[in-house]
Amino acid sequence: MNKKNNYTNRELNAMKGAIFPISLIVGLVVYSMTDMSIGIILWIMMMIMGAAIALFSPALKNRSTDFGPNNTDYSLVTGVLVAVIGLAGYMWEFAGLGWLAPVVLILATISILAIFLIMKNKTHGSD
């Protein structure tokens, strides 16, 4: 029996939950080693947690509820957006780029995700 990508929701949630303390530790280490404000912990945690959610998305069963995206697509989009919002927050607060660069980053990411999902989920033979 092929057990590839055969994780239960509990196993996946446990793996995602295990990333939380890791992201907190990384945020605390960066905070303690730099002169940045405590907000760096939040932005780093969002980047790490979002990346983890997106990376674990292929392990989800590709079930659909006949409404909206399937589980894999939903998890991928959620993870990427959380990570990009974390990166945008970091850019806004610590990189000195003003508000325009983070807004452009978020809007460009949403556009790229939309194009990717439309191409991925195109049903062949329908016009």
C-alpha positions as CSV (number, residue, x, y, z in Angstrom):
1,M,0.0,0.0,0.0
2,N,1.3,3.4,-1.0
3,K,1.4,5.7,2.0
4,K,2.8,8.8,0.2
5,N,0.9,11.9,1.3
6,N,-1.3,9.9,3.5
7,Y,-1.3,12.1,6.6
8,T,-4.3,12.6,8.7
9,N,-5.5,16.1,9.6
10,R,-4.4,15.6,13.2
11,E,-0.8,14.7,12.1
12,L,-0.6,17.7,9.8
13,N,-2.0,20.0,12.5
14,A,0.6,18.6,15.0
15,M,3.4,19.2,12.5
16,K,2.2,22.8,11.9
17,G,1.9,23.2,15.7
18,A,5.4,22.1,16.2
19,I,6.6,24.9,13.9
20,F,5.1,27.5,16.3
21,P,7.7,27.2,19.1
22,I,10.5,27.0,16.5
23,S,9.2,30.3,14.9
24,L,9.0,31.9,18.4
25,I,12.5,30.8,19.2
26,V,13.9,32.2,15.9
27,G,12.0,35.5,16.5
28,L,13.4,35.7,20.1
29,V,16.9,35.0,19.0
30,V,16.8,37.6,16.2
31,Y,15.3,40.1,18.7
32,S,18.0,39.5,21.3
33,M,20.8,39.7,18.8
34,T,19.7,42.9,17.1
35,D,18.6,46.3,18.2
36,M,15.2,45.9,16.4
37,S,12.0,46.5,18.3
38,I,10.0,43.6,19.7
39,G,7.8,43.7,16.6
40,I,10.4,41.7,14.8
41,I,9.2,38.6,16.7
42,L,5.7,38.9,15.1
43,W,7.0,39.4,11.6
44,I,9.5,36.5,11.8
45,M,6.8,34.2,13.3
46,M,4.4,35.1,10.5
47,M,7.1,34.4,7.8
48,I,8.0,31.0,9.3
49,M,4.5,29.9,10.1
50,G,3.2,30.9,6.6
51,A,6.1,29.1,4.9
52,A,5.4,26.0,6.9
53,I,1.7,26.0,6.1
54,A,2.5,26.5,2.4
55,L,5.1,23.7,2.4
56,F,2.8,21.3,4.2
57,S,0.0,21.9,1.7
58,P,0.9,19.1,-0.8
59,A,0.5,16.6,2.1
60,L,-3.2,17.5,2.4
61,K,-5.8,15.3,0.8
62,N,-7.1,17.0,-2.3
63,R,-10.7,16.9,-1.1
64,S,-13.2,19.6,-2.2
65,T,-16.5,20.6,-0.6
66,D,-18.1,21.4,-4.0
67,F,-17.6,25.1,-3.1
68,G,-14.4,27.0,-3.3
69,P,-10.8,25.7,-3.5
70,N,-9.7,22.3,-2.5
71,N,-7.8,21.8,0.7
72,T,-4.4,21.8,-0.9
73,D,-5.0,25.1,-2.8
74,Y,-6.5,26.7,0.3
75,S,-3.6,25.8,2.5
76,L,-1.1,26.9,-0.1
77,V,-2.7,30.3,-0.6
78,T,-3.2,30.9,3.1
79,G,0.4,30.0,3.9
80,V,1.9,32.1,1.1
81,L,-0.2,35.1,2.1
82,V,0.7,34.8,5.8
83,A,4.4,34.6,4.9
84,V,4.2,37.5,2.5
85,I,2.3,39.7,5.1
86,G,5.0,38.8,7.6
87,L,7.7,39.9,5.0
88,A,5.7,43.1,4.2
89,G,5.4,43.9,7.9
90,Y,9.2,43.5,8.2
91,M,9.8,45.7,5.2
92,W,7.4,48.4,6.5
93,E,8.8,48.5,10.0
94,F,12.5,47.7,9.7
95,A,13.7,48.1,6.1
96,G,12.7,51.8,5.8
97,L,11.0,51.3,2.4
98,G,7.8,53.2,3.4
99,W,4.3,51.8,2.8
100,L,4.4,51.4,-1.0
101,A,6.8,48.5,-1.2
102,P,4.9,46.2,1.2
103,V,1.5,47.1,-0.6
104,V,3.0,46.3,-4.0
105,L,4.5,43.0,-2.6
106,I,1.1,41.9,-1.2
107,L,-0.9,42.9,-4.4
108,A,1.7,41.2,-6.7
109,T,1.6,38.1,-4.6
110,I,-2.2,37.9,-4.8
111,S,-2.1,38.4,-8.6
112,I,0.6,35.7,-9.1
113,L,-1.4,33.3,-6.8
114,A,-4.6,33.9,-8.8
115,I,-2.9,33.3,-12.1
116,F,-1.2,30.1,-10.8
117,L,-4.4,28.7,-9.4
118,I,-6.4,29.5,-12.5
119,M,-3.8,27.7,-14.6
120,K,-3.6,24.8,-12.1
121,N,-7.3,24.2,-11.9
122,K,-8.3,24.8,-15.5
123,T,-10.6,22.0,-16.7
124,H,-9.6,20.8,-20.1
125,G,-12.2,20.8,-22.8
126,S,-14.4,23.6,-21.5
127,D,-14.5,27.0,-23.2
